[in-house]
C-alpha cells in the first residue's frame, strides 16, 4: 500500500463517521509504559533544575542555559521536561488512576518510547538506554562506546524515538499510524524545546535503515524506530579529553 492509498483509505468521511462505533476492549487495553526486566537501572536525580528560559522565548528561538554539571542531572532535567509524568487523574466512577505526561498524546495512549545513546557524558557510563517515565529512571540496555553509523558520530547524546502501534490501534484501528506520526511530532518537539531551553541544538533525521536501527536498539518486533534526534551544545557536561 502506498502513502496515498493509506491516506485515502483511512481519512474521515461522511460515510466513515456513520459506520458502527468501535467498542473499546477495556480488558485488553495496552500498557502505556514499557520497561525491561533484569537490566541495570540508573536513577535520575529527582527535582531537576527548573528551566529558566521563558517558554514563549524558547518557542521564538531563544536558547537558555542549564546548571547541570554531570550527565545524570543533565539527562534528568532534559527528560523531566520532555517526556516525564506531569500529573495523574482519577475516574470518579471507578477510582481508576491514569498518568498524564509532559508531551501530549492522542487518547493519552502514548505510543512513543525514548531510547538514547550517550558518549562521553561526565559521570555517566557510555551506552544505550531506555527512559522509563513511570519511575523517572534510565534502563541500561548496553554498555561502552557503541557505534551507531547514523548521523554525527560526535554527538554526545542521540535519541531514537520509536512507536508501538498497538497502543493506538487498540482505539483507532486502521487510523493508528496517523496517530503514531501525530504523537511523534509532539514527542520530538517537546524534546527539541527542552533541549533548546537548556542551551542545546537538536537535529532530527527521519530517513534511515529501519532494520539496522531496530537491531542496534534491541527493539521488540512490535516497536518501530521513527526518528533519530541528535543533541549538541556546550551546555552538555562532557568528560575532558585526555591528552597523550
C-alpha positions, 0 to 999 in steps of 0.5 A: 500500500502506498502513502496515498492509498493509506491516506485515502483509505483511512481519512474521515468521511461522511460515510466513515463517521456513520459506520458502527462505533468501535467498542473499546476492549477495556480488558485488553487495553495496552500498557502505556509504559514499557520497561525491561526486566533484569537490566541495570537501572540508573536513577535520575536525580529527582527535582531537576533544575527548573528551566529558566528560559521563558517558554514563549522565548524558547518557542521564538528561538531563544536558547537558555542555559542549564546548571547541570554539571554531570550527565545524570542531572543533565539527562534528568532535567532534559527528560523531566521536561520532555517526556516525564509524568506531569500529573495523574487523574482519577475516574470518579466512577471507578477510582481508576488512576491514569498518568498524564505526561509532559508531551501530549498524546492522542487518547493519552495512549502514548505510543512513543518510547525514548531510547538514547545513546550517550558518549562521553557524558561526565559521570555517566557510563557510555551506552544505550538506554531506555527512559522509563517515565513511570519511575523517572529512571534510565534502563541500561540496555548496553554498555561502552562506546557503541557505534551507531553509523547514523548521523554525527558520530560526535554527538554526545547524546542521540535519541531514537524515538520509536512507536508501538502501534498497538497502543493506538490501534487498540482505539483507532484501528486502521487510523493508528499510524496517523496517530503514531506520526501525530504523537511523534511530532509532539514527542520530538518537539517537546524534546527539541524545546527542552533541549533548546531551553537548556542551551542545546541544538537538536537535529532530527533525521527521519530517513534511515535503515529501519532494520539496522536501527531496530537491531542496534536498539534491541527493539521488540518486533512490535516497536518501530524506530521513527526518528533519530534526534541528535543533541549538541551544545556546550551546555552538555557536561562532557568528560575532558579529553585526555591528552597523550 
